Amino acid sequence: MKDEQLLNRITMDPKIMVGKPIIKGTRLTVEHVLNLLAHGATRAEVLKEYEGLTRDDIQACLLFATKALESTTFMPLMEESANAISGR
């Protein structure tokens, strides 16, 4: 499936889930799906838990996150101290 087709599975509506990106036709946020995967859930487990969800929906979440991060400049979550950098 092409990127555009996958991304069309994701929508944002300020009236649904406070405007967070969701999988069309659900109240399931992209963030929630990614969090499940990040914490070790397999795609099969996510699909079993959320009936009606498809492999393409999960792929769309991953692609959406990738596209959202493409132009992001990352800042460190915490600044390393000079001692940590020098190995002291």
C-alpha positions in Angstrom: 0.0 0.0 0.0 1.3 3.5 -0.9 2.2 6.1 1.7 -0.8 8.3 0.8 -3.2 5.4 1.1 -1.9 4.5 4.5 -1.9 8.1 5.7 -5.5 8.5 4.6 -6.4 6.0 7.4 -5.3 8.7 10.0 -7.5 11.7 10.7 -7.7 14.5 13.2 -10.9 16.1 14.4 -11.0 18.6 17.4 -14.3 17.0 18.5 -12.7 13.5 18.8 -10.0 12.7 21.3 -9.2 16.4 21.7 -8.0 16.5 18.1 -5.2 13.9 18.5 -4.5 11.8 15.4 -6.7 8.8 15.4 -7.4 5.8 13.1 -10.4 6.7 11.0 -13.7 5.3 12.2 -12.3 4.7 15.7 -11.4 6.6 18.9 -8.1 4.8 18.9 -5.2 7.3 18.9 -2.0 6.9 16.9 -0.2 7.6 20.2 -2.0 4.7 22.0 -1.1 2.2 19.3 2.5 3.4 19.2 2.7 3.2 23.0 1.4 -0.4 23.0 4.1 -1.4 20.4 6.8 0.5 22.3 5.9 -1.4 25.5 6.3 -4.8 23.8 2.9 -5.6 22.4 3.1 -7.4 19.1 1.0 -6.4 16.2 -0.9 -9.7 16.6 -1.7 -8.8 20.2 -2.9 -5.3 19.3 -5.1 -6.7 16.5 -6.6 -9.2 18.8 -7.3 -6.6 21.5 -8.9 -4.1 19.1 -11.3 -5.9 16.9 -11.8 -4.2 13.5 -8.2 -2.8 13.5 -6.1 -4.0 10.6 -2.4 -4.5 9.9 -2.6 -1.5 7.6 -4.0 0.6 10.4 -1.0 -0.2 12.5 1.3 0.5 9.6 -0.4 3.8 9.1 0.3 4.7 12.7 4.0 3.9 12.2 4.2 5.9 9.0 2.3 8.9 10.5 4.9 9.0 13.3 7.7 8.8 10.9 6.4 11.6 8.7 5.7 13.7 11.8 9.3 13.4 12.9 11.0 14.0 9.6 11.4 17.7 10.0 11.9 17.7 13.8 15.1 18.9 15.4 15.8 16.8 18.5 16.9 18.2 21.7 18.3 15.9 24.4 15.8 14.9 27.1 18.3 15.8 29.7 21.6 17.6 29.5 24.6 15.5 30.2 26.9 17.0 32.8 30.6 17.8 32.0 31.6 15.0 34.4 29.5 12.4 32.6 30.9 13.4 29.2 34.6 13.3 30.4 34.0 9.9 32.1 34.5 11.1 35.7 
